[in-house]
Amino acid sequence: MLQVQYIRENKEAVIDGLKKRFFDATAAVERVLELDDKRKSIQNKLDNSLADQKRIASEIGGLFKQGKGAEANDMKSKVAQMKKDSKEFSLELVETTDALQSELYNIPNVPHKKVVAGKSEDDNEVVYEQGDIPEMNKEALPHWEIAAKYDIIDFELGVKITGAGFPVYKGKGAKYQRALINYFLDKNTDAGYKEIQVPLLVNEASGYGTGQLPDKEGQMYHCNVDDLYLIPTAEVPVTNMFRDKILMEDDFPVKSTAYTPCFRREAGSYGAHVRGLNRLHQFDKVEIVQLQHPDKSWEALDLMVEHVKGILTELGLPFRILRLCGGDTGFTSAMTYDFEVYSAAQKRWLEVSSVSNFLTYQSNRLKLRYTAKDGKRYLAHTLNGSSLALPRILAALLENYQTADGVEIPDVLKPYTRFDYIA
């Protein structure tokens, strides 16, 4: 979330910046400043009351020693009332602080100056394209028909077991999936990311820490009895590993990678554009997360983009990179680049990765700080990216590498699959 002091010092810039998201922050910003003023006033009253109580308590002892019992008892009555007032101040302080926090939770991050104003994906900027769109013959199949033809992914069996959006990978389909996961993890660890395994369920504090709550509460699966959430991305548990942490400046960069299944409700989406692997409720993804020094986070974002570019280049898929407009940028992000691969059989672009810089938005929620060389403490910057999300990558690989006799495996993946062809 945004820092109150930042909002106070940059009030007009915050309001103007959020207009890129078509988000009118005027009332929310005013409310934040009013609540912060109120919080400070109550805190001041409480501090003064406690100080007075301490001073008077010392005076009471002296009065008793001087034989001024009546005067001392009067003072004790005054202290009793002050204690009652302090309790009320404390309750009011908690209530005001909670209200301030709630207001801040509902203000999105301010987009970077390079991010253009826009309402939807139609306003995103294409900043890079690579690869030629493959020419497919008339008999080319979409991936869901390829999956059925070679019995490698069973969508109907997933419906039987769980419901729509939970496919079952079989035979070479399961091995292909595992090969991609291992390949992505190897690429990430070779680039200096430390591999970790994390829980697939997180508590509410973790959801708030990275900004999935309250913004995306309706998209997350909630286990009511235990009040836990199935993760929508490894970003949540990985970044929350560092909640309430104080790093040293020399610790940067902290680079982590993790493979996890991901769970998203994705309610209300129907049609051909979500068929097969295009949109699932459970899918596999390999994530990269960085904690960075504030002076290095934009450079780190560029390097993360180059890292994902390198993977897609090795896979031989035509792809493009988009810088998202304000209205399509995630709630917590200051800037996001989306990667899309081209599906020749579907004749459409499929999003396979988002790489984002959150600046201090997440770390402020997480209380993730570092001690600088000057001895002062500052908020770290956080970044994350998909490297990569499997369903649509697998869909594009099946479709773009299909031949009349089967599906070829890219050379870079053959050591992982241990087969060259699906037929």
PyMOL commands that set and color helices and strands:
alter all, ss='L'
color gray80, all
select helices_A, chain A and resi 4-9+11-21+26-65+69-105+121-123+143-150+155-161+172-190+204-210+217-219+235-240+249-251+272-274+297-315+361-366+390-400+411-417
alter helices_A, ss='H'
color red, helices_A
select strands_A, chain A and resi 125-130+153-154+168-169+194-195+201-202+222-223+228-230+246-248+254-263+282-292+319-323+335-343+348-359+369-371+377-379+381-389+407-408+421-422
alter strands_A, ss='S'
color yellow, strands_A
deselect
rebuild
show_as cartoon
